[in-house]
Amino acid sequence: MPNVSPKVSIITLTWNSYEVTRDCLLTLRKLDYPNFEIIVVDNGSTDGSQEKLDRDFPEVRHLRNTSNLGFSGGNNVAIRDALARDTDYLLLLNNDTIVSPSFLRELVEVAEGDSRIGLLSPKIYYFEPPDKIWYAGGVRKPLRGLPKNLGLHQRDDGDNSATRETTFCTGCALLIKAAVVRQIGLLDEVFFLGFEDADWSVRASQAGFKGVYVPAAVIWHRDGYATRKNLGWAGRDYHFIRNRILFARKHLKHRHWPSFTLSVIKHVAFRTIVDLSRADLRKVKALYQGIWSGCYTKMPREKAGECATL
């Protein structure tokens, strides 16, 4: 590490989730990296959780949104704030994670070793069982319009222990250089929840930057906690199909559209049959509302130089 370590702004988004956010922040207190700040963005909580976090973590920079701006909008509030104060790196970190003390140091060491590296993600295990992998690098599947976590559901047998390039860095834990954000722009708020990390990965790659998976950096993830608690599975299904279509509209090449469309039809048919067999009409309705929104939501134009003055 250099004599003066780069400054990292850790951004954690919370919404009506005091307990898991508290657990995450308690592990961040144990980081062995010497130069970081923590920014907690409350996304319009109504359960008093923000007041508890203000009280229990006075060392944290607390920002508060008056309404739920989604994952992309909520994080962008903190990204703008950190860039305005000349941070070197931004780390998006889900509040339903706990981290190892060395994980940030390991990420920054790899990032500092190559100017072509733009964004990085650690090895991510499930919270339970703690030796089962949730993310060990990722790939984009253009024929399906999906990112895929490598190693998903596998026990860690050592096969995913090499640092390597990856075409998809997950927003669950994503370190990105501030200079890269200034060049490619903020998270795209059209997605609201989901696929904004895949979109960032594509935009960084198009700008000539590499994504890297760093297995020496380790965290654990309570997968789906916030979705189950605040949105339910119907909300998850709505955002998944909606944003899958939006992502394809933004990035998919013309030659991949027939395969993508077939993949979506198969997915929708399967979900419809399963949910109808369970008499879960709420999920069926959410699925088709997501398709409609994905097809007809107006895509914002790219704002050239959006972050140039930040």
C-alpha positions in Angstrom: 0.0 0.0 0.0 1.2 3.6 -0.6 2.3 5.8 2.3 -1.0 7.7 2.0 -3.8 5.2 1.4 -6.6 6.3 -1.0 -9.8 7.5 0.6 -12.7 5.1 0.3 -16.3 6.2 0.9 -18.4 3.1 1.9 -22.0 3.7 1.0 -24.8 1.7 2.7 -28.4 2.1 1.8 -31.1 1.3 4.5 -34.8 1.3 4.5 -36.8 0.2 7.6 -34.0 -2.2 8.5 -32.3 -1.2 11.8 -31.1 -4.6 12.9 -29.2 -5.7 9.8 -27.8 -2.3 9.1 -26.5 -2.2 12.7 -24.9 -5.6 12.3 -23.2 -4.4 9.1 -21.9 -1.2 10.6 -20.5 -3.1 13.6 -18.3 -5.2 11.3 -17.2 -2.1 9.4 -15.9 -0.7 12.7 -13.3 -3.6 12.6 -11.9 -2.9 9.2 -8.1 -2.8 9.1 -7.9 -0.3 6.2 -6.7 3.1 7.5 -8.6 5.6 5.3 -12.3 5.2 4.9 -15.6 6.9 5.8 -19.1 5.3 6.1 -22.1 7.0 4.5 -25.5 5.6 5.5 -28.3 6.7 3.3 -31.8 6.3 4.8 -34.2 5.8 1.9 -37.3 7.2 3.5 -37.7 4.9 6.5 -40.8 5.3 8.6 -40.1 2.9 11.5 -37.7 5.0 13.5 -34.6 3.1 12.3 -32.8 6.1 11.1 -33.0 7.8 14.6 -31.6 4.7 16.2 -28.7 4.5 13.7 -28.0 8.2 14.3 -27.8 7.5 18.0 -25.7 4.3 17.9 -23.2 5.3 15.1 -22.2 8.9 15.6 -19.0 8.3 13.6 -21.0 7.7 10.4 -22.1 10.3 7.9 -25.9 10.1 7.8 -27.9 11.2 4.8 -31.7 11.0 4.7 -34.0 10.9 1.7 -37.6 12.0 2.3 -38.9 9.1 0.0 -37.7 5.8 -1.3 -35.5 6.6 -4.3 -34.7 2.9 -5.0 -31.2 1.4 -5.0 -29.9 3.5 -7.8 -31.4 6.8 -6.7 -30.6 6.3 -3.1 -27.0 5.4 -3.7 -26.6 8.3 -6.2 -27.3 10.8 -3.4 -24.3 9.5 -1.5 -22.1 9.1 -4.6 -22.7 12.8 -5.4 -21.9 13.7 -1.8 -18.7 11.7 -1.7 -17.4 12.9 -5.1 -18.0 16.5 -4.1 -15.6 15.9 -1.2 -12.9 14.4 -3.4 -13.0 10.7 -2.4 -10.8 8.3 -4.4 -13.0 5.2 -4.3 -16.7 4.4 -3.7 -17.8 1.1 -2.2 -21.5 0.2 -2.6 -22.3 -2.3 0.2 -25.6 -3.9 0.9 -26.8 -3.3 4.4 -27.6 -7.0 4.8 -23.9 -8.0 4.7 -21.2 -8.5 7.3 -17.6 -8.2 6.3 -14.2 -9.6 7.2 -11.7 -7.0 8.7 -9.3 -7.2 5.7 -11.8 -7.2 2.8 -11.5 -3.5 2.0 -7.7 -3.5 2.1 -7.6 -6.5 -0.2 -9.9 -4.8 -2.7 -7.9 -1.5 -2.7 -4.6 -3.3 -3.0 -5.7 -5.0 -6.2 -7.3 -1.8 -7.6 -4.1 0.2 -7.0 -2.0 -2.4 -8.8 -3.5 -1.7 -12.3 -4.8 1.6 -13.7 -7.0 -0.3 -16.1 -9.1 -1.8 -13.3 -12.2 0.2 -12.8 -14.5 -1.8 -10.5 -14.1 -4.8 -8.2 -16.2 -7.2 -6.1 -15.1 -9.6 -3.3 -16.0 -13.2 -2.7 -19.4 -13.3 -1.2 -20.8 -16.2 0.9 -24.3 -16.8 2.0 -24.9 -15.8 5.6 -26.3 -19.3 6.2 -24.6 -21.6 5.6 -21.5 -19.4 5.8 -19.3 -21.6 3.5 -21.7 -21.6 0.5 -20.8 -19.2 -2.2 -23.2 -16.5 -3.4 -20.8 -14.7 -5.8 -17.3 -15.7 -7.1 -17.2 -13.4 -10.1 -19.8 -13.0 -12.7 -20.6 -13.1 -16.4 -23.1 -11.4 -18.6 -25.3 -13.7 -20.7 -26.3 -11.6 -23.7 -28.6 -14.3 -25.2 -30.7 -14.1 -22.0 -30.1 -10.5 -21.1 -28.9 -11.5 -17.6 -25.9 -11.3 -15.4 -24.9 -14.5 -13.7 -23.1 -15.1 -10.4 -20.4 -17.7 -10.7 -20.1 -20.3 -8.0 -23.7 -19.7 -6.9 -24.8 -22.2 -4.2 -21.5 -24.1 -4.3 -19.5 -25.1 -1.3 -16.2 -23.4 -1.3 -13.7 -26.1 -2.4 -10.9 -23.8 -3.4 -11.8 -23.6 -7.1 -12.7 -19.9 -6.8 -9.6 -18.7 -5.1 -7.8 -16.9 -8.0 -8.1 -13.2 -8.6 -9.5 -12.8 -12.2 -11.2 -10.5 -14.5 -15.0 -10.5 -14.5 -17.6 -9.0 -16.8 -20.1 -8.5 -14.0 -19.4 -6.9 -10.6 -22.3 -7.1 -8.2 -23.9 -4.1 -6.4 -24.0 -6.2 -3.3 -20.4 -5.1 -2.7 -18.8 -3.1 -5.5 -15.7 -1.0 -5.3 -15.3 1.6 -8.1 -12.7 4.3 -8.7 -14.1 7.8 -8.4 -12.4 8.7 -11.6 -14.3 5.9 -13.4 -17.6 7.3 -12.1 -16.7 10.8 -13.2 -16.2 9.3 -16.7 -19.1 6.9 -17.1 -21.7 8.6 -14.9 -23.9 7.7 -11.9 -26.1 4.7 -11.5 -28.9 4.8 -14.0 -32.0 5.6 -12.0 -34.4 4.2 -14.6 -33.8 0.8 -13.1 -34.7 1.8 -9.5 -33.9 -1.7 -8.1 -31.8 -4.3 -9.9 -29.6 -4.4 -13.0 -28.0 -1.1 -12.3 -24.8 -2.9 -11.3 -24.9 -4.9 -14.6 -25.4 -1.6 -16.4 -22.4 0.0 -14.6 -20.3 -3.0 -15.5 -21.2 -2.7 -19.2 -20.5 1.1 -19.2 -17.2 0.7 -17.5 -16.2 -2.0 -20.0 -17.2 0.2 -22.9 -15.0 3.0 -21.4 -12.0 0.6 -21.4 -12.0 -0.4 -17.7 -11.7 -3.9 -16.3 -13.8 -5.6 -13.7 -12.1 -7.8 -11.2 -13.1 -10.5 -8.8 -11.0 -10.5 -5.6 -11.4 -13.7 -3.6 -9.0 -12.6 -0.8 -11.7 -10.1 0.1 -14.6 -11.9 1.9 -18.0 -10.9 3.0 -21.3 -12.7 3.9 -24.7 -11.8 2.5 -28.3 -12.3 3.9 -29.6 -12.8 0.4 -33.1 -11.4 -0.2 -33.6 -10.1 3.3 -34.6 -6.5 2.3 -36.8 -7.8 -0.6 -38.7 -10.2 1.6 -39.1 -7.6 4.4 -40.1 -4.5 2.4 -41.3 -5.5 -1.0 -42.3 -9.2 -0.9 -41.7 -11.7 -3.7 -44.3 -10.0 -5.9 -42.2 -6.8 -5.9 -39.1 -8.8 -6.6 -40.7 -10.4 -9.6 -42.0 -7.1 -10.9 -38.6 -5.4 -10.8 -36.7 -8.4 -12.1 -38.6 -8.8 -15.4 -39.1 -5.0 -15.8 -35.4 -4.3 -15.5 -34.3 -7.3 -17.5 -36.3 -5.8 -20.4 -35.0 -2.3 -19.8 -31.4 -3.6 -19.6 -31.9 -5.4 -22.9 -33.4 -2.3 -24.5 -30.3 -0.3 -23.5 -27.5 -2.8 -24.2 -28.6 -5.8 -26.3 -27.3 -6.1 -29.8 -29.9 -6.7 -32.5 -28.7 -10.2 -33.3 -29.4 -11.3 -29.7 -33.0 -10.2 -29.6 -34.6 -13.4 -30.9 -32.8 -15.5 -28.3 -33.5 -13.0 -25.5 -37.2 -12.8 -26.4 -37.5 -16.6 -26.4 -35.8 -16.7 -23.0 -38.2 -14.2 -21.6 -41.2 -16.0 -23.0 -40.0 -19.3 -21.3 -39.4 -17.5 -18.0 -42.8 -15.8 -18.0 -44.7 -19.0 -19.0 -43.0 -20.9 -16.2 -43.6 -18.3 -13.6 -47.3 -17.9 -14.7 -47.9 -21.7 -14.4 -46.2 -22.0 -11.1 -47.9 -18.9 -9.5 -51.4 -19.8 -10.9 -51.0 -23.3 -9.5 -50.4 -21.7 -6.1 -53.3 -19.3 -6.6 -50.9 -16.4 -6.1 -52.6 -13.9 -8.4 -50.6 -11.0 -6.8 -47.4 -12.4 -8.2 -49.0 -13.1 -11.6 -50.2 -9.5 -11.8 -46.8 -8.1 -10.7 -45.1 -10.2 -13.4 -47.2 -8.8 -16.2 -47.1 -5.3 -14.9 -43.3 -5.6 -14.9 -43.4 -6.7 -18.6 -45.6 -3.7 -19.5 -43.3 -1.3 -17.6 -40.2 -2.8 -19.1 -41.6 -2.4 -22.6 -43.0 1.1 -22.3 -40.9 3.0 -19.7 -39.2 5.8 -21.5 -35.4 5.4 -21.5 -33.7 8.6 -20.5 -31.0 9.9 -22.8 -27.4 9.6 -21.7 -26.2 12.9 -20.2 -22.8 13.5 -21.6 -20.3 14.7 -18.9 -22.9 14.3 -16.1 -20.2 13.9 -13.5 -17.5 16.1 -15.1 -18.0 18.9 -12.6 -18.5 16.7 -9.5 
